[in-house]
Amino acid sequence: MELFNPSELTQEQFERICKIVKGISGINLREGKEALVRARLLKRLRQLGLKDFNSYIDYISSPDGRQEIIHMVDAITTNKTSFFRESIHFEFLRKRVIKEIKGKRIRIWSAACSSGEEPYSIAISLMEELPNISSWDVKILATDISLEMLQKAKKGIYSFESVSNVPLELRQKYFDPMREGGYFQIKSKVKDLIHFAYLNLMDKWPMKGPFDVIFCRNVMIYFAKETQQELVGRFYNLLREGGYLFVGHSEGLVSIRHNFKYVRPATYIK
Ligand SMILES: C[S@@+](CC[C@H](N)C(=O)[O-])C[C@H]1O[C@@H](n2cnc3c(N)ncnc32)[C@H](O)[C@@H]1O
């Protein structure tokens, strides 16, 4: 006799979940992700006191389960990030983009900011390059679909391990060591340059732009080609002439149609 295992995720259930996740977030869960989805959603199932994946799918498909969709996407997305990740973009920002700005207004969007390391690295780079930054009109918009990550980003508290790739001089200048050993808090002068907000890249965007730079790194890789193409077109419309799009170095725009000009790997100009 075959016993029913309540924590089993069947292929059919996995496919139904993939469809729901893709419809909401654009994330294309490929084959081979069954174990990850099962492990991460099993936690949600238990927290909600649901008996199996069918009950979970019924719940997220019901009006009562709307809120759960946010938690589900949260549980499934990969939030890996770090300070000054793909550091060449931050050097390019300092050495090229800032120099090209006419006037004293800078608008940058970190689209998929995860736990905040990317927008904080942008802010620190600007502060380093512009010692009189208070006389500039600088706004960094940092958005993500994950409420949990946004909460972390807003707090701006990072472990010693997370800040270990911030050069010591910058760490001393822009972070305060916390009394609870091993943690660092980003200084408010850095935080003040950033506005954190929930935004699903698949939805309508409330911002009008134009932006000087858009960072959309290491998220498009999870989207289907058509979704990437549409997104890149929307970024194009939101940038000023001469504005830059930075994507992850493992992404590139080679296989999609777009109007950007290639500058260097993972860097495009309108
Ligand atoms: C791997 S992290 C990348 C973080 C950062 N950009 C970097 O390169 O280090 C991907 C982020 O994309 C977010 N994400 C996934 N789908 C999204 C969507 N549809 N709209 C907005 N953010 C999304 C995830 O929540 C996650 O925080």
PDBQT file of the ligand as one rigid body, heavy atoms in Angstrom, charges set to zero:
ROOT
HETATM    1  C1  LIG A 301      19.379  38.161  -6.562  1.00  0.00    +0.000 C 
HETATM    2  S1  LIG A 301      18.595  39.585  -5.935  1.00  0.00    +0.000 S 
HETATM    3  C2  LIG A 301      19.538  40.865  -6.725  1.00  0.00    +0.000 C 
HETATM    4  C3  LIG A 301      19.803  42.054  -5.817  1.00  0.00    +0.000 C 
HETATM    5  C4  LIG A 301      20.701  43.133  -6.409  1.00  0.00    +0.000 C 
HETATM    6  N1  LIG A 301      20.099  43.771  -7.536  1.00  0.00    +0.000 N 
HETATM    7  C5  LIG A 301      22.062  42.574  -6.772  1.00  0.00    +0.000 C 
HETATM    8  O1  LIG A 301      22.385  42.452  -7.949  1.00  0.00    +0.000 OA
HETATM    9  O2  LIG A 301      22.835  42.242  -5.850  1.00  0.00    +0.000 OA
HETATM   10  C6  LIG A 301      17.075  39.580  -6.872  1.00  0.00    +0.000 C 
HETATM   11  C7  LIG A 301      15.970  40.435  -6.253  1.00  0.00    +0.000 C 
HETATM   12  O3  LIG A 301      14.930  40.595  -7.204  1.00  0.00    +0.000 OA
HETATM   13  C8  LIG A 301      13.701  40.661  -6.517  1.00  0.00    +0.000 C 
HETATM   14  N2  LIG A 301      12.595  40.369  -7.445  1.00  0.00    +0.000 N 
HETATM   15  C9  LIG A 301      12.255  39.204  -8.026  1.00  0.00    +0.000 A 
HETATM   16  N3  LIG A 301      11.177  39.347  -8.805  1.00  0.00    +0.000 NA
HETATM   17  C10 LIG A 301      10.837  40.652  -8.740  1.00  0.00    +0.000 A 
HETATM   18  C11 LIG A 301       9.790  41.432  -9.321  1.00  0.00    +0.000 A 
HETATM   19  N4  LIG A 301       8.893  40.893 -10.148  1.00  0.00    +0.000 N 
HETATM   20  N5  LIG A 301       9.731  42.751  -9.023  1.00  0.00    +0.000 NA
HETATM   21  C12 LIG A 301      10.641  43.315  -8.182  1.00  0.00    +0.000 A 
HETATM   22  N6  LIG A 301      11.644  42.636  -7.604  1.00  0.00    +0.000 NA
HETATM   23  C13 LIG A 301      11.739  41.320  -7.877  1.00  0.00    +0.000 A 
HETATM   24  C14 LIG A 301      13.876  39.621  -5.414  1.00  0.00    +0.000 C 
HETATM   25  O4  LIG A 301      12.974  39.829  -4.347  1.00  0.00    +0.000 OA
HETATM   26  C15 LIG A 301      15.340  39.824  -5.023  1.00  0.00    +0.000 C 
HETATM   27  O5  LIG A 301      15.471  40.679  -3.918  1.00  0.00    +0.000 OA
ENDROOT
TORSDOF 0
